[in-house]
């Protein structure tokens, strides 16, 4: 009997926690969107500059900058290359956060390499319940799986104890 009550309480807590994942994902998307737009504007400026100065593309311009004899120009090329790599990562992030399911979004957000960004998102986070039916279904499935995984050893321990 106590096990059943514990199981229900655990499921309820896990469900409320799972409901937060889509909400955090939406806020994370908003956070990344601003950074993506800013970086996109920079990259577009690089592209316009490359075309204006008759380079094949931005990467050709950056390669030329990185080979320049002037250290300031080389440093600028390195910085532009970092921005371009960051922009590619941001495009992947936007794709995952816009089109991915809750598990893909969670895998992306809770990756240890993104904890700094997640901390910034969590500063303004307010718990709530998602409105999208798919988010509710995925949250329910996640809560059931976690509840089963947590309760399985407890139930098997109590079952062994009763039979002994």
Protein Blocks (a to p, Z undefined) as FASTA:
>chain_A
ZZmmmmmmmmmmmmmmmmmmmmmmmmmmmmmmmmmmmmmmmmmmmmmmmmmnopablmlm
mmmmmmpmblklmmmmmmmmmmmmmmmmmmmmmmmmmmmcfklmmmmmmpmklmmmmmmm
mmmgccdddfbfklmmmmmmmmmmmmmmmmmmmmmmmmmmmmZZ
